[in-house]
Amino acid sequence: MRKLTRAICLSVALVAGATVAQAQSPSLPIPDSPGLQDPAAIRTATVIERRSLPPQLRVQVDSAMAQTSPDDLQQLRQTIETIPAATKALQARGMNAAAVIAVAVDEDGDLTLIAEESI
């Protein structure tokens, strides 16, 4: 669980940068946000493909992924599958939770999913 928390912490920092690169971003909450633990708290979900991140953020995502165990990533993906807004956003892009490599939740309940590009 500690590794999952670390992965989410790293993901929050990465997504914060990605969100700023795309638009004005609301401040992000502290890691371990209850948003991922309470699917009903998620209002919206946005999918950002890894390839659309600025190169510096891509390197950070890759570094975080190298430190994340397959079990922790699988647990994160299982959590994503329980969030209807996340599932719907991924399906709209022709993806599913298996594509998710990082996440962040802001204080308004907006979930950002960083996904591996579709093949």
TIVO-356215 format. One record per residue (C-alpha): residue number from 1; residue in one letter; x, y, z. Coordinates in steps of 0.05 Angstrom, whole numbers. Each point is the difference from the previous one (the first is absolute). Example, Ala and Ser with C-alpha at 12.3 -4.5 7.8 and 13.67 -1.06 7.14 Angstrom:
REM residues 2
NODE   kolke   kenu     east    north       up
NODE       1      A      246      -90      156
NODE       2      S       27       69      -13
REM end
This chain:
REM residues 119
NODE   kolke   kenu     east    north       up
NODE       1      M        0        0        0
NODE       2      R       58       47       14
NODE       3      K       25       -9      -71
NODE       4      L      -69       16      -27
NODE       5      T       -2       63       42
NODE       6      R       69       19      -26
NODE       7      A      -23      -12      -71
NODE       8      I      -61       43       11
NODE       9      C       43       55       32
NODE      10      L       46        0      -60
NODE      11      S      -60       -2      -46
NODE      12      V      -31       61       33
NODE      13      A       63       40      -11
NODE      14      L        4      -23      -72
NODE      15      V      -72       14      -17
NODE      16      A        3       68       33
NODE      17      G       54       18      -50
NODE      18      A      -39      -29      -58
NODE      19      T      -62       37       20
NODE      20      V       37       65        5
NODE      21      A       28      -13      -69
NODE      22      Q      -70       -8      -28
NODE      23      A      -39       52       40
NODE      24      Q       -6       35       67
NODE      25      S        0      -54       52
NODE      26      P      -35        1       66
NODE      27      S       44      -15       60
NODE      28      L        8      -74       12
NODE      29      P      -16      -31       67
NODE      30      I       49      -37       44
NODE      31      P       16      -71      -23
NODE      32      D      -45      -56       25
NODE      33      S      -60       41      -21
NODE      34      P      -65      -35       20
NODE      35      G      -22       10      -72
NODE      36      L       31      -65      -23
NODE      37      Q      -27      -36       61
NODE      38      D      -70       27      -10
NODE      39      P      -21       -7      -74
NODE      40      A      -62       43       14
NODE      41      A       46       59       16
NODE      42      I       25        2      -72
NODE      43      R      -39       51      -41
NODE      44      T       37       -2      -66
NODE      45      A       57      -38      -31
NODE      46      T       49       22      -54
NODE      47      V       47      -45      -38
NODE      48      I       68       27      -23
NODE      49      E       42      -45      -43
NODE      50      R       73       -7       21
NODE      51      R       25       21      -68
NODE      52      S      -36       68        6
NODE      53      L       39       18       63
NODE      54      P       59       47       -6
NODE      55      P       65      -39       -6
NODE      56      Q       23       18       71
NODE      57      L      -65      -28       29
NODE      58      R        5      -62      -43
NODE      59      V       68      -14       31
NODE      60      Q      -29        9       69
NODE      61      V      -58      -47      -15
NODE      62      D       48      -52      -27
NODE      63      S       43        7       63
NODE      64      A      -61       -8       45
NODE      65      M      -22      -61      -40
NODE      66      A       68      -32        8
NODE      67      Q       -8        5       76
NODE      68      T      -72      -27        1
NODE      69      S      -10      -74        9
NODE      70      P      -47      -37      -47
NODE      71      D      -44      -17       61
NODE      72      D       -6       73       20
NODE      73      L      -17       20      -71
NODE      74      Q      -52      -56       -5
NODE      75      Q      -31       23       66
NODE      76      L       -4       72      -27
NODE      77      R      -33      -25      -64
NODE      78      Q      -51      -41       40
NODE      79      T      -18       63       39
NODE      80      I       -8       39      -65
NODE      81      E      -49      -54      -25
NODE      82      T      -46       16       59
NODE      83      I       -7       73      -19
NODE      84      P      -55        9      -52
NODE      85      A       25       67      -25
NODE      86      A       69      -29      -11
NODE      87      T      -26      -60      -37
NODE      88      K      -43       44      -44
NODE      89      A       57       48      -16
NODE      90      L       46      -58      -18
NODE      91      Q      -53      -33      -43
NODE      92      A      -11       65      -38
NODE      93      R       74       -3      -19
NODE      94      G       -5      -74      -19
NODE      95      M       38      -21       63
NODE      96      N      -11      -36       65
NODE      97      A       33        2       69
NODE      98      A       58      -43      -25
NODE      99      A       26       61      -37
NODE     100      V        5       44       63
NODE     101      I       70       12       25
NODE     102      A      -11       59       48
NODE     103      V      -57       39       32
NODE     104      A      -16       63       40
NODE     105      V      -62       26       34
NODE     106      D      -11       73       15
NODE     107      E      -41       28       57
NODE     108      D      -61        9      -45
NODE     109      G       -3      -75      -15
NODE     110      D       30        6      -70
NODE     111      L       41      -61      -17
NODE     112      T       57        3      -51
NODE     113      L       23      -65      -29
NODE     114      I       66       -6      -37
NODE     115      A       -6      -58      -49
NODE     116      E       48      -36      -44
NODE     117      E      -15       17      -72
NODE     118      S      -43      -50      -38
NODE     119      I       34      -46      -48
REM end
